[in-house]
């Protein structure tokens, strides 16, 4: 749907100072000594954060609906309310040592869009809606992206309710405690299109000197456990040529994980993040090494190719060294492209507003992944300082915060249409 009267909205801009102040006000709830935020999902602090955002939404004239997993939807009516809403959103739960912007920016940017439309007296054809999703981070309860996952039907409400934290507290009980166990059945809520604005959480935009990332999709992920079996032996009496050193073989395969990503560029990613050495003794040749492998790429076909590549390397290395190598796939997430119409709406918004931009992919998962399986979806990235996120020093330039929200405003209007 295109804008009916583009002249009326072409010069429209959000109030960047108001958006920044909202971010700082929300960041006070769960503020940490190092300048970050600890507001774990469904904690009392999360409840306070939710109350603050919902209060702001009601002040802006939005109606509020809550579903049974605690997802919150805040609607601004359109001229034709039989149309599915054009939605934006993200999350307000954080990591234990989280920052002020991860997730929070996407929610408050959406609120600022609604406030700006009110300021200018703009009526859209379709209704517009702001959502925040329960337990996106997964730092207190698993699975990650719980609220949007239940909404999508990726897992059941019963499964989510039964999840417990380290103290044995359940999701359902904690939802009740903070007052966000709503009546609406998850998924029984229409979406016409979905946009999510987010800090990049990586260094690419900053490295390229670009203000707006036009996100074309989210990388597919394959997680593996790899075990290399050798033979532990005394480090002194055992000559080098007679050793069955699991660590030396494992390190060769670890290097191949990185090389594999390079062979499947430009979006290939390869990471070894966890290593366990047995028996982990100073003067014993390692007899077993277990380590993680994280492979990512921008299509399922590319992920399949990386899988075949690293398995082939492991088999060849096992034949060469005589050591058994086991590679087990433990988790897999398909690549998720975003809808061309939403991607183009973001690109057109950035161009019309004069912001430098580039097309990019998201290496991290977001609620937009599940929404893209239900409706046309897209994402907008802005740089974060030094590419750092999930860290108390996470930071973003106020000018970039404003820019991303301006692009969100115009992308949503392009989809919702404006009443002439």
C-alpha positions, -999 to +999 in steps of 0.1 A: +000+000+000+014+034-009+010+068+007-021+086-006-007+121+000+032+119+001+035+157+003+019+158+037+044+133+052+076+137+032+090+164+056+078+146+087+105+138+113+103+123+147+113+141+179+148+127+185+152+144+219+120+129+232+130+094+219+164+097+236+149+108+269+125+079+268+154+055+263+172+071+293+141+069+315+135+033+307+172+025+313+169+037+349+148+006+357+175-020+364+204+004+359+238-011+367+269+007+382+287+005+348+260+023+329+241-007+316+208-024+324+199-057+342+162-062+336+157-099+333+125-113+317+095-115+340+114-101+370+099-074+391+121-049+372+107-062+339+073-056+353+082-020+362+096-015+327+065-029+311+043-007+332+063+024+322+060+016+284+023+006+286+016+039+306+033+059+278+013+040+252-020+048+269-010+085+272-005+084+235-040+071+230-031+036+221-053+007+231-035-022+249-039-060+245-019-086+263-018-123+253-013-154+274+025-154+271+027-118+281+033-102+246+019-067+247+002-050+217-005-013+216-027-001+187-032+033+170-065+030+150-066+037+113-094+048+090-101+012+081-097-009+112-107-041+094-072-041+078-045-059+097-022-035+115+013-024+103+033-035+134+067-026+148+083-038+180+111-056+198+117-064+235+126-047+268+141-076+287+179-075+289+209-096+295+223-097+331+250-072+319+230-057+291+229-022+276+204+006+272+196+000+235+193-037+226+156-043+221+146-012+240+154+010+211+130-009+188+102-006+212+106+031+220+113+039+184+078+025+177+063+045+205+080+076+190+064+069+156+030+069+172+037+101+192+049+118+160+018+108+141-003+123+169+018+155+169+011+159+131-026+148+133-019+120+107-045+093+101-033+062+085-055+039+063-045+008+082-041+007+120-006+008+133+006-012+163+036-014+187+045-047+203+070-059+228+077-096+230+083-117+261+118-131+270+136-124+237+170-126+253+166-161+268+189-152+297+165-161+324+143-186+307+148-208+276+139-209+247+152-177+234+127-154+216+100-171+237+071-147+232+074-144+195+081-181+192+048-190+210+030-164+189+044-180+157+036-216+169+073-226+170+066-242+204+036-245+226+023-223+253+025-252+277+062-257+269+069-220+275+049-220+308+069-249+322+103-233+316+121-225+349+149-202+359+178-212+381+156-209+412+129-231+398+104-203+392+082-209+362+073-186+333+036-188+341+040-180+378+062-151+370+038-137+344+011-138+370+032-122+396+040-091+375+005-089+361+011-097+325-006-131+321-031-118+295-063-134+280-056-133+243-046-166+226-011-161+211-011-159+174-048-149+172-036-114+163-034-103+127-003-086+113-003-068+079+035-061+080+062-060+106+092-038+110+119-040+138+145-013+144+176-024+162+212-015+169+233-037+147+252-054+175+282-057+153+308-035+136+299-036+099+279-003+096+305+016+117+333+001+096+316+012+064+307+046+078+269+041+071+240+053+092+213+028+081+215-009+076+188-022+052+185-057+066+178-083+039+175-113+062+189-132+091+217-158+089+209-194+093+227-211+121+241-246+126+255-256+161+277-287+165+295-305+193+327-320+181+347-346+200+382-357+191+394-389+208+431-394+214+451-411+241+463-394+273+499-402+281+528-388+300+542-356+285+578-365+292+584-401+282+562-401+251+580-391+218+563-367+195+559-392+167+542-418+190+516-394+205+478-395+199+473-359+209+436-350+207+443-313+213+467-309+184+442-325+160+413-305+175+432-272+169+437-281+133+400-286+129+392-254+148+413-235+123+394-252+095+361-238+110+374-203+103+387-213+069+354-229+061+336-196+067+361-179+043+354-205+016+317-197+018+318-159+019+309-132+020+283-140+047+299-172+060+307-172+097+327-198+117+333-198+154+347-220+181+335-206+214+338-234+239+366-259+245+369-287+271+402-306+273+405-339+292+422-345+315+434-308+314+466-315+332+499-297+327+520-328+320+495-351+304+490-353+266+453-346+261+432-377+254+399-360+245+388-326+233+352-315+231+345-282+215+316-262+199+313-252+163+290-224+152+285-221+114+263-194+098+254-182+064+226-163+046+208-192+029+200-227+038+219-239+007+250-221+019+246-236+054+243-270+038+274-264+018+293-254+050+280-285+068+293-307+040+326-289+039+334-291+076+323-328+077+346-336+048+375-319+065+369-338+098+367-371+079+400-364+061+417-353+092+405-385+110+419-407+082+452-388+083+458-389+120+440-421+130+420-403+157+383-406+159+364-374+153+326-371+160+306-342+148+271-339+161+245-313+150+229-301+182+208-271+169+197-257+136+179-225+127+170-218+090+181-186+073+152-161+072+150-137+043+129-106+047+101-096+024+113-075-007+085-050-002+095-043+034+132-042+025+124-018-003+103+004+021+133+007+044+156+015+014+133+041+000+129+057+035+167+060+039+171+074+004+143+100+008+157+111+041+192+115+028+208+089+051+238+069+040+229+032+039+239-003+029+222-036+025+233-061+052+223-093+070+217-099+106+240-124+122+219-125+154+184-137+159+155-113+165+117-115+170+114-104+134+126-139+124+093-154+137+072-125+124+087-129+089+071-164+089+037-149+095+037-116+075+059-094+053+087-082+075+119-061+075+145-047+098+164-014+102+199-014+117+218+016+131+255+014+142+265+008+178+298+020+191+326-004+183+300-030+174+296-039+211+263-052+225+252-076+253+275-054+274+270-026+299+291-002+277+268-007+247+263+027+232+248+045+202+249+080+187+218+100+193+218+112+157+218+075+146+190+067+170+170+095+155+178+085+119+167+049+124+134+060+139+128+084+110+133+056+085+109+034+106+083+062+105+085+064+067+087+027+061+056+021+082+037+049+065+046+034+031+029+002+042+000+017+061-010+045+037-021+079+048-056+092+046-057+123+023 
